Amino acid sequence: MSLTLRPDVCATDTADGMVLLDEASGRYWQLNGSAALVLRSLLDGGEPSDAARALRAAHPRLTAERADDDTASITSALLAARLVVSS
């Protein structure tokens, strides 16, 4: 499942992650580096397993189970906030 940003959501990289702005509502979300890494992977067409592998590569002490759980949590939160859509 890859993701795309909703048309009225823009993303900007920051020094320690990413900021998402919902231009329709004026609300914004700040993602930490790990959440930004997962989102970038999914926006680039990767599957959740690819995002979890990227997360583990960035954080070698992270277990595969934790990386999978974190990826699922991040994905669910982004979908629930209606910042992204599944494509």
Long-range contacts (C-beta under 8 A, 24 or more apart in sequence): 1-42, 1-47, 1-48, 1-75, 1-86, 1-87, 2-42, 2-43, 2-44, 2-45, 2-46, 2-47, 2-86, 2-87, 3-39, 3-42, 3-43, 3-75, 3-78, 3-79, 3-84, 3-85, 3-86, 3-87, 4-43, 4-84, 4-85, 4-87, 5-43, 5-83, 5-84, 6-82, 6-83, 6-84, 6-85, 9-83, 9-84, 11-39, 11-43, 20-83, 22-82, 22-83, 29-81, 29-83, 33-58, 34-58, 34-59, 34-70, 34-74, 35-74, 38-70, 38-71, 38-74, 38-75, 39-74, 39-78, 39-84, 42-75, 42-84, 43-84, 48-72, 48-75, 51-75
